[in-house]
Amino acid sequence: MKKSKPKSPARGHSEDHLGEAREYWWNDDFLDLLAHRLDLSNCHQLADIGCGKGLMSFRLAPFLAEGAEVYGIDREARYIKAAQQRVKREKTDNKVSFQFAEGDALTLPFEDDSMDLTMCQTLLIHVRDPQAVIAEMKRVTRPGGLVVAFEPNNLAPHLMFDRYIETDYSVEEVLEMVEVRLRCEKGKKRLGEGFSSLGDVLPDLFLKAGLEDQQVWMSDKAMPIIPPYETREMRVRVAQLIEWIENGEGGFGYEENLRYYLAGGGRKDDFASYWYRVSLYKLSMLQKLKSQQFISAGGSVMYIVTGRVT
Ligand SMILES: C[S@@+](CC[C@H](N)C(=O)[O-])C[C@H]1O[C@@H](n2cnc3c(N)ncnc32)[C@H](O)[C@@H]1O
């Protein structure tokens, strides 16, 4: 197996997560339902904060009012460039215009009360001060408009099972794994890099931000991998997992996990025994993925939380 790629500044934030597999994050019919719930057909100005390559801007655009304006902000110049390139390929029947620009979520380049809807997807899990970002999203949203966050609980999938044989687990091994994951989460937060399960506490943050009439929903998307991997969606997902394991990306990296674990109060010796078991698991997973034997229901926990500006 290849060694973990060193984190290079040449790679953008979360770059290993922004590939083709992300295009399959939402079920089309669920987006139809969401568009109805969010009344997107009456939305004329939408801002996508921490937009990355603009994925959600492009997914939501077809539901917006005729001639609506979509603004995407991200601090990574390379993603803004990728989003701008994609604009040339995207054609919406409702003549939506897109503007993507570099910027910081804490100081958005928009006037007060200028947006009908201000949203983010998996941004708040990465920021030091999500409350401050939500306050800034609220500032730029007009009275009556909506602030919307799509954020996960990324701890929950660690307590999900793939194969029936795994239901004969060792309680001690599961507890060891859970302890490491909790320490890594804690460490990541202590280092000011965000909290990966922030979705759970969005209602608390929205309430403190003074957002009213909150609604909380969950995505109905599962990301199963079932042999013989017949759909493109599954094959893309499998290819991504193989790449992550081989390159130590997508949360599989030794250095990143150790850094978080130590910051979360863990001891290096304990991490070594955990990582030995992770390495065996990764090897076995890799073999199964490559021989089309890996199977998973692909459960995930993704919240959609909305709050109204008054
Ligand atoms: C996991 S990616 C999500 C991208 C996009 N929302 C999507 O779902 O495809 C997180 C994004 O937040 C951006 N980001 C993180 N902190 C930011 C900040 N303070 N201001 C603006 N963008 C930020 C990163 O550059 C990255 O593109």
The ligand as an SDF file (V2000), in Angstrom:
LIG
                    3D

 27 29  0  0  0  0  0  0  0  0999 V2000
  -16.2050   20.2470    2.4310 C   0  0  0  0  0  0  0  0  0  0  0  0
  -16.0410   21.6110    1.3780 S   0  0  0  0  0  0  0  0  0  0  0  0
  -17.7080   21.8350    0.8230 C   0  0  0  0  0  0  0  0  0  0  0  0
  -17.8170   22.5250   -0.5020 C   0  0  0  0  0  0  0  0  0  0  0  0
  -19.2200   22.6890   -1.0550 C   0  0  0  0  0  0  0  0  0  0  0  0
  -20.0820   23.3700   -0.1420 N   0  0  0  0  0  0  0  0  0  0  0  0
  -19.7940   21.3300   -1.4040 C   0  0  0  0  0  0  0  0  0  0  0  0
  -20.6180   20.8180   -0.6280 O   0  0  0  0  0  0  0  0  0  0  0  0
  -19.3940   20.7450   -2.4130 O   0  0  0  0  0  0  0  0  0  0  0  0
  -15.8250   22.9720    2.4850 C   0  0  0  0  0  0  0  0  0  0  0  0
  -15.5600   24.2500    1.7460 C   0  0  0  0  0  0  0  0  0  0  0  0
  -15.5660   25.3360    2.6680 O   0  0  0  0  0  0  0  0  0  0  0  0
  -14.5550   26.2490    2.2780 C   0  0  0  0  0  0  0  0  0  0  0  0
  -14.2260   27.0630    3.4460 N   0  0  0  0  0  0  0  0  0  0  0  0
  -13.7650   26.6510    4.6430 C   0  0  0  0  0  0  0  0  0  0  0  0
  -13.6410   27.6890    5.4840 N   0  0  0  0  0  0  0  0  0  0  0  0
  -14.0440   28.7980    4.7980 C   0  0  0  0  0  0  0  0  0  0  0  0
  -14.1620   30.1730    5.1220 C   0  0  0  0  0  0  0  0  0  0  0  0
  -13.8220   30.6410    6.3340 N   0  0  0  0  0  0  0  0  0  0  0  0
  -14.6110   31.0240    4.1850 N   0  0  0  0  0  0  0  0  0  0  0  0
  -14.9580   30.5640    2.9460 C   0  0  0  0  0  0  0  0  0  0  0  0
  -14.8690   29.2790    2.5840 N   0  0  0  0  0  0  0  0  0  0  0  0
  -14.4220   28.3980    3.4980 C   0  0  0  0  0  0  0  0  0  0  0  0
  -13.4300   25.3570    1.7860 C   0  0  0  0  0  0  0  0  0  0  0  0
  -12.5250   26.0290    0.9690 O   0  0  0  0  0  0  0  0  0  0  0  0
  -14.2060   24.2720    1.0560 C   0  0  0  0  0  0  0  0  0  0  0  0
  -14.4040   24.5680   -0.2890 O   0  0  0  0  0  0  0  0  0  0  0  0
  1  2  1  0
  2  3  1  0
  2 10  1  0
  3  4  1  0
  4  5  1  0
  5  6  1  0
  5  7  1  0
  7  8  2  0
  7  9  1  0
 10 11  1  0
 11 12  1  0
 11 26  1  0
 12 13  1  0
 13 14  1  0
 13 24  1  0
 14 15  1  0
 14 23  1  0
 15 16  2  0
 16 17  1  0
 17 18  1  0
 17 23  2  0
 18 19  1  0
 18 20  2  0
 20 21  1  0
 21 22  2  0
 22 23  1  0
 24 25  1  0
 24 26  1  0
 26 27  1  0
M  CHG  2   2   1   9  -1
M  END
$$$$
